[in-house]
């Protein structure tokens, strides 16, 4: 790097492999989740760069969507665990995960779904009813349930309270949460696997 000339010289590395990125996969935005659901519902995939691999994935996704009736089944009982399809954005899904954790359940986000361990769909629905009746706490309070508050470069320098505030402003949302819970409570469950 040449500071005086404000130039950066980039050369090909001898290993020249693909870059590696750390961290976990991020849940999709609400727009992406809505578009994915629309595609799975059988609506046009127009506007997508559909090559052979993409077409095969869409076909496989639509088959699973139809087989499990995910248009009306939002809860899949899979052994002792439940997979919930909120079909919402990452912030609403993360808010739901932390609200469920606050009630003592083990929950995590897995791409488009919320995974809740060692529970039944009926018990999870009861838990969602309880969350709805109690009301959602402030998001900075809900952030206490997060496993990792530090997501930004300088978060490690913040006191825990400010880390929770930063996390809640980046990843949690109150708006639309009650509607998501109502939508989920109206949905059916199915046992798979």
C-alpha positions as CSV (number, residue, x, y, z in Angstrom):
1,X,0.0,0.0,0.0
2,X,1.3,3.4,-0.9
3,X,-0.1,6.0,1.5
4,X,1.3,9.1,-0.2
5,X,-0.2,8.1,-3.5
6,X,-3.3,6.6,-1.9
7,X,-2.9,3.5,-4.0
8,X,-3.3,-0.2,-3.1
9,X,-1.6,-2.8,-5.2
10,X,-3.3,-6.2,-5.5
11,X,-1.6,-9.2,-6.9
12,X,-2.8,-12.8,-7.4
13,X,-1.9,-15.0,-4.5
14,X,0.1,-18.2,-5.2
15,X,-2.6,-20.3,-3.7
16,X,-5.3,-18.4,-5.6
17,X,-8.2,-20.2,-4.0
18,X,-11.6,-18.9,-3.3
19,X,-11.8,-16.5,-0.4
20,X,-13.1,-18.0,2.9
21,X,-15.5,-16.2,5.0
22,X,-16.1,-16.9,8.7
23,X,-19.3,-16.7,10.7
24,X,-22.7,-18.3,10.3
25,X,-25.1,-17.9,7.4
26,X,-27.5,-15.1,7.7
27,X,-31.3,-15.6,7.6
28,X,-32.9,-14.1,4.5
29,X,-34.7,-10.8,4.4
30,X,-38.5,-10.6,4.4
31,X,-38.4,-9.8,0.7
32,X,-36.3,-12.9,-0.1
33,X,-38.5,-15.1,2.1
34,X,-41.7,-13.7,0.4
35,X,-40.2,-14.3,-3.1
36,X,-39.1,-17.8,-2.2
37,X,-42.5,-18.7,-0.8
38,X,-44.1,-17.3,-4.0
39,X,-41.8,-19.4,-6.2
40,X,-42.6,-22.5,-4.1
41,X,-46.3,-21.7,-4.4
42,X,-45.8,-22.3,-8.1
43,X,-45.7,-18.7,-9.2
44,X,-43.3,-17.6,-11.9
45,X,-39.6,-17.7,-11.3
46,X,-39.4,-14.9,-13.9
47,X,-36.5,-12.5,-13.4
48,X,-34.2,-15.2,-11.9
49,X,-31.2,-16.4,-13.7
50,X,-32.5,-20.0,-14.1
51,X,-29.8,-22.3,-15.2
52,X,-30.0,-26.1,-15.0
53,X,-28.8,-26.3,-11.3
54,X,-31.3,-23.5,-10.3
55,X,-34.2,-25.1,-12.1
56,X,-33.4,-28.4,-10.3
57,X,-33.3,-26.7,-6.9
58,X,-36.6,-24.9,-7.6
59,X,-38.2,-28.2,-8.7
60,X,-36.9,-30.0,-5.5
61,X,-38.1,-27.1,-3.3
62,X,-41.5,-27.0,-4.9
63,X,-41.8,-30.8,-4.4
64,X,-41.0,-30.6,-0.6
65,X,-43.3,-27.5,-0.3
66,X,-46.2,-29.6,-1.9
67,X,-45.4,-32.8,-0.1
68,X,-45.4,-31.2,3.4
69,X,-48.3,-28.8,2.4
70,X,-46.2,-25.8,3.6
71,X,-48.8,-23.4,2.3
72,X,-50.9,-24.3,5.4
73,X,-48.5,-26.4,7.6
74,X,-46.1,-24.0,9.2
75,X,-44.9,-26.5,11.9
76,X,-43.2,-29.7,11.0
77,X,-42.8,-32.2,13.9
78,X,-39.5,-33.9,13.1
79,X,-38.8,-36.5,15.8
80,X,-38.6,-34.7,19.1
81,X,-38.0,-31.3,17.4
82,X,-40.2,-28.8,15.6
83,X,-39.3,-26.9,12.4
84,X,-41.3,-23.7,12.0
85,X,-41.6,-21.8,8.7
86,X,-42.4,-18.2,9.6
87,X,-41.8,-17.0,6.0
88,X,-40.7,-13.7,7.5
89,X,-37.5,-11.7,7.4
90,X,-34.4,-12.3,9.5
91,X,-35.3,-9.7,12.1
92,X,-38.7,-11.1,12.8
93,X,-37.4,-14.7,12.9
94,X,-34.6,-13.7,15.2
95,X,-37.1,-11.9,17.5
96,X,-39.2,-15.0,17.6
97,X,-36.2,-17.2,18.4
98,X,-35.2,-15.0,21.3
99,X,-38.8,-14.8,22.6
100,X,-39.0,-18.6,22.6
101,X,-35.6,-18.9,24.3
102,X,-36.8,-16.4,27.0
103,X,-39.5,-18.9,27.8
104,X,-37.0,-21.7,28.3
105,X,-37.0,-23.5,24.9
106,X,-33.9,-24.1,22.8
107,X,-34.4,-22.4,19.4
108,X,-32.2,-21.3,16.5
109,X,-32.6,-20.0,13.0
110,X,-31.8,-22.4,10.1
111,X,-32.1,-20.5,6.8
112,X,-35.8,-19.9,6.2
113,X,-36.9,-21.8,9.3
114,X,-36.8,-21.7,13.1
115,X,-35.7,-24.9,14.7
116,X,-37.0,-25.6,18.2
117,X,-35.5,-28.6,20.1
118,X,-37.2,-31.2,22.2
119,X,-40.8,-30.0,22.0
120,X,-44.0,-30.7,20.2
121,X,-45.8,-28.5,17.8
122,X,-48.7,-28.3,20.2
123,X,-46.4,-27.3,23.1
124,X,-44.7,-24.7,20.9
125,X,-48.1,-23.2,19.9
126,X,-49.0,-23.0,23.6
127,X,-45.7,-21.2,24.2
128,X,-46.5,-18.7,21.4
129,X,-49.9,-18.1,23.0
130,X,-48.1,-17.3,26.3
131,X,-45.7,-15.0,24.6
132,X,-48.6,-13.2,22.9
133,X,-50.5,-12.8,26.1
134,X,-47.5,-11.5,28.1
135,X,-46.5,-9.2,25.3
136,X,-43.1,-8.9,23.8
137,X,-40.5,-7.3,26.1
138,X,-38.3,-4.4,24.9
139,X,-35.9,-5.7,22.3
140,X,-32.8,-4.7,24.3
141,X,-34.2,-6.9,27.1
142,X,-34.9,-9.7,24.6
143,X,-31.2,-9.4,23.4
144,X,-30.2,-11.0,26.8
145,X,-31.1,-14.3,25.2
146,X,-28.7,-13.9,22.3
147,X,-25.7,-16.3,22.2
148,X,-23.4,-13.8,20.6
149,X,-24.0,-10.0,21.0
150,X,-20.8,-8.9,19.3
151,X,-21.4,-8.7,15.6
152,X,-19.7,-5.5,14.6
153,X,-16.0,-4.6,14.6
154,X,-16.0,-2.5,17.7
155,X,-18.7,-4.2,19.7
156,X,-16.1,-5.8,22.0
157,X,-15.3,-2.3,23.4
158,X,-18.9,-1.7,24.5
159,X,-20.3,-2.5,27.9
160,X,-22.8,-5.4,27.9
161,X,-25.9,-3.0,28.1
162,X,-24.7,-1.1,25.0
163,X,-23.9,-4.4,23.2
164,X,-27.5,-5.5,23.8
165,X,-28.8,-2.1,22.5
166,X,-26.6,-2.4,19.4
167,X,-27.7,-6.0,18.8
168,X,-31.4,-5.2,19.3
169,X,-31.2,-2.3,16.8
170,X,-29.5,-4.4,14.2
171,X,-31.3,-7.8,14.5
172,X,-34.6,-7.5,16.3
173,X,-37.9,-5.8,15.6
174,X,-41.2,-5.3,17.3
175,X,-43.2,-4.2,14.3
176,X,-45.1,-7.2,12.8
177,X,-44.3,-9.6,15.6
178,X,-47.9,-9.8,16.9
179,X,-49.1,-10.5,13.3
180,X,-46.4,-13.2,12.8
181,X,-47.6,-14.9,16.0
182,X,-51.3,-14.7,15.0
183,X,-50.3,-16.1,11.5
184,X,-48.4,-19.0,13.0
185,X,-51.1,-19.8,15.6
186,X,-53.7,-20.1,12.7
187,X,-51.4,-22.5,10.8
188,X,-51.5,-26.3,11.0
189,X,-48.8,-28.8,12.0
190,X,-47.7,-32.0,10.4
191,X,-45.4,-34.9,11.5
192,X,-42.6,-35.8,9.1
193,X,-39.6,-38.2,9.2
